[in-house]
Amino acid sequence: LRIARGSGTSVRDVNRLIQQLIQTNKLVKQLTGVGSKKARRKMKNLFPFTM
């Protein structure tokens, strides 16, 4: 509520952003976890411009 008021957005938007951040962090942990070839392939497919 405090973040939403301070930024001029709705509580729903702030909650949605937080959930997206949590999901992104989980995905990154899965892809970079063990350093397997499969994980690196997934990362390359998601972000081909960085590899």
OpenMM code with the backbone's topology and positions (N, CA, C; nanometers):
from openmm import Vec3, app, unit

residues = "LEU ARG ILE ALA ARG GLY SER GLY THR SER VAL ARG ASP VAL ASN ARG LEU ILE GLN GLN LEU ILE GLN THR ASN LYS LEU VAL LYS GLN LEU THR GLY VAL GLY SER LYS LYS ALA ARG ARG LYS MET LYS ASN LEU PHE PRO PHE THR MET".split()
positions = [
    Vec3(0.0831, -0.1190, 0.0000),
    Vec3(0.0000, 0.0000, 0.0000),
    Vec3(0.0875, 0.1253, 0.0000),
    Vec3(0.1914, 0.1228, 0.0807),
    Vec3(0.2791, 0.2395, 0.0900),
    Vec3(0.3533, 0.2640, -0.0413),
    Vec3(0.4022, 0.1574, -0.1027),
    Vec3(0.4731, 0.1708, -0.2305),
    Vec3(0.3778, 0.2229, -0.3371),
    Vec3(0.2573, 0.1681, -0.3405),
    Vec3(0.1594, 0.2096, -0.4405),
    Vec3(0.1257, 0.3575, -0.4252),
    Vec3(0.1023, 0.4010, -0.3047),
    Vec3(0.0699, 0.5426, -0.2818),
    Vec3(0.1864, 0.6322, -0.3210),
    Vec3(0.3054, 0.5935, -0.2821),
    Vec3(0.4230, 0.6753, -0.3107),
    Vec3(0.4555, 0.6838, -0.4583),
    Vec3(0.4215, 0.5798, -0.5335),
    Vec3(0.4534, 0.5789, -0.6763),
    Vec3(0.3362, 0.6220, -0.7630),
    Vec3(0.2196, 0.6398, -0.7020),
    Vec3(0.1029, 0.6831, -0.7785),
    Vec3(0.0403, 0.5714, -0.8601),
    Vec3(0.0632, 0.4472, -0.8211),
    Vec3(0.0036, 0.3337, -0.8914),
    Vec3(-0.0915, 0.2605, -0.7979),
    Vec3(-0.1625, 0.1639, -0.8539),
    Vec3(-0.2572, 0.0888, -0.7719),
    Vec3(-0.1849, -0.0244, -0.6979),
    Vec3(-0.2466, -0.0700, -0.5912),
    Vec3(-0.1916, -0.1816, -0.5137),
    Vec3(-0.1846, -0.3057, -0.6015),
    Vec3(-0.2843, -0.3245, -0.6864),
    Vec3(-0.2873, -0.4396, -0.7767),
    Vec3(-0.1653, -0.4397, -0.8687),
    Vec3(-0.1297, -0.3232, -0.9230),
    Vec3(-0.0134, -0.3153, -1.0116),
    Vec3(0.1162, -0.3473, -0.9376),
    Vec3(0.1281, -0.2980, -0.8163),
    Vec3(0.2483, -0.3263, -0.7370),
    Vec3(0.2567, -0.4754, -0.7059),
    Vec3(0.1449, -0.5362, -0.6675),
    Vec3(0.1442, -0.6801, -0.6385),
    Vec3(0.1791, -0.7614, -0.7621),
    Vec3(0.1275, -0.7212, -0.8769),
    Vec3(0.1579, -0.7905, -1.0023),
    Vec3(0.3072, -0.7809, -1.0332),
    Vec3(0.3644, -0.6648, -1.0142),
    Vec3(0.5069, -0.6460, -1.0387),
    Vec3(0.5911, -0.7336, -0.9459),
    Vec3(0.5523, -0.7404, -0.8203),
    Vec3(0.6251, -0.8237, -0.7242),
    Vec3(0.6171, -0.9709, -0.7634),
    Vec3(0.4995, -1.0168, -0.8053),
    Vec3(0.4844, -1.1565, -0.8478),
    Vec3(0.5695, -1.1862, -0.9711),
    Vec3(0.5755, -1.0920, -1.0660),
    Vec3(0.6584, -1.1114, -1.1845),
    Vec3(0.8056, -1.1195, -1.1457),
    Vec3(0.8469, -1.0376, -1.0507),
    Vec3(0.9849, -1.0404, -1.0046),
    Vec3(1.0185, -1.1746, -0.9401),
    Vec3(0.9276, -1.2258, -0.8599),
    Vec3(0.9484, -1.3556, -0.7951),
    Vec3(0.9603, -1.4659, -0.8997),
    Vec3(0.8722, -1.4650, -1.0000),
    Vec3(0.8765, -1.5670, -1.1047),
    Vec3(1.0051, -1.5569, -1.1854),
    Vec3(1.0483, -1.4356, -1.2159),
    Vec3(1.1718, -1.4168, -1.2910),
    Vec3(1.2910, -1.4682, -1.2118),
    Vec3(1.2942, -1.4394, -1.0828),
    Vec3(1.4036, -1.4890, -0.9986),
    Vec3(1.4066, -1.6409, -0.9947),
    Vec3(1.2902, -1.7050, -0.9863),
    Vec3(1.2843, -1.8511, -0.9872),
    Vec3(1.3381, -1.9062, -1.1184),
    Vec3(1.3002, -1.8441, -1.2300),
    Vec3(1.3454, -1.8890, -1.3609),
    Vec3(1.4965, -1.8762, -1.3731),
    Vec3(1.5496, -1.7643, -1.3305),
    Vec3(1.6941, -1.7436, -1.3385),
    Vec3(1.7677, -1.8461, -1.2531),
    Vec3(1.7171, -1.8744, -1.1347),
    Vec3(1.7805, -1.9746, -1.0486),
    Vec3(1.7780, -2.1121, -1.1138),
    Vec3(1.6665, -2.1457, -1.1801),
    Vec3(1.6567, -2.2753, -1.2471),
    Vec3(1.7564, -2.2837, -1.3618),
    Vec3(1.7685, -2.1771, -1.4378),
    Vec3(1.8528, -2.1802, -1.5567),
    Vec3(2.0011, -2.1736, -1.5235),
    Vec3(2.0358, -2.1093, -1.4152),
    Vec3(2.1773, -2.0942, -1.3820),
    Vec3(2.2203, -2.1851, -1.2682),
    Vec3(2.1284, -2.2661, -1.2184),
    Vec3(2.1545, -2.3493, -1.1016),
    Vec3(2.2773, -2.4358, -1.1107),
    Vec3(2.2741, -2.5384, -1.1892),
    Vec3(2.3813, -2.6369, -1.1918),
    Vec3(2.4852, -2.6033, -1.2977),
    Vec3(2.4473, -2.5248, -1.3958),
    Vec3(2.5396, -2.4947, -1.5038),
    Vec3(2.5406, -2.6038, -1.6088),
    Vec3(2.4333, -2.6789, -1.6176),
    Vec3(2.4267, -2.7878, -1.7141),
    Vec3(2.4127, -2.7341, -1.8557),
    Vec3(2.4416, -2.8185, -1.9511),
    Vec3(2.4295, -2.7797, -2.0913),
    Vec3(2.2855, -2.7442, -2.1256),
    Vec3(2.1931, -2.8192, -2.0703),
    Vec3(2.0516, -2.7936, -2.0965),
    Vec3(2.0117, -2.6551, -2.0459),
    Vec3(2.0567, -2.6196, -1.9282),
    Vec3(2.0245, -2.4888, -1.8712),
    Vec3(2.0847, -2.3769, -1.9555),
    Vec3(2.2074, -2.3961, -2.0005),
    Vec3(2.2710, -2.2937, -2.0840),
    Vec3(2.1993, -2.2785, -2.2169),
    Vec3(2.1512, -2.3901, -2.2729),
    Vec3(2.0748, -2.3840, -2.3979),
    Vec3(1.9472, -2.3040, -2.3786),
    Vec3(1.8770, -2.3293, -2.2678),
    Vec3(1.7543, -2.2542, -2.2396),
    Vec3(1.7838, -2.1056, -2.2277),
    Vec3(1.8906, -2.0725, -2.1582),
    Vec3(1.9271, -1.9331, -2.1400),
    Vec3(1.9604, -1.8688, -2.2742),
    Vec3(2.0312, -1.9413, -2.3591),
    Vec3(2.0676, -1.8875, -2.4894),
    Vec3(1.9435, -1.8646, -2.5748),
    Vec3(1.8450, -1.9541, -2.5648),
    Vec3(1.7217, -1.9374, -2.6405),
    Vec3(1.6414, -1.8184, -2.5906),
    Vec3(1.6443, -1.7932, -2.4607),
    Vec3(1.5700, -1.6803, -2.4047),
    Vec3(1.6375, -1.5469, -2.4340),
    Vec3(1.7711, -1.5457, -2.4283),
    Vec3(1.8460, -1.4219, -2.4445),
    Vec3(1.9573, -1.4396, -2.5480),
    Vec3(1.9227, -1.4590, -2.6749),
    Vec3(2.0256, -1.4870, -2.7758),
    Vec3(2.1215, -1.3705, -2.7982),
    Vec3(2.0807, -1.2499, -2.7684),
    Vec3(2.1635, -1.1331, -2.7928),
    Vec3(2.2722, -1.1134, -2.6879),
    Vec3(2.2648, -1.1847, -2.5762),
    Vec3(2.3642, -1.1665, -2.4704),
    Vec3(2.4718, -1.2734, -2.4712),
    Vec3(2.4556, -1.3774, -2.5484),
    Vec3(2.5521, -1.4868, -2.5445),
    Vec3(2.6325, -1.4905, -2.6720),
] * unit.nanometer
topology = app.Topology()
chain = topology.addChain("A")
for resn in residues:
    res = topology.addResidue(resn, chain)
    for name in ("N", "CA", "C"):
        topology.addAtom(name, app.Element.getBySymbol(name[0]), res)
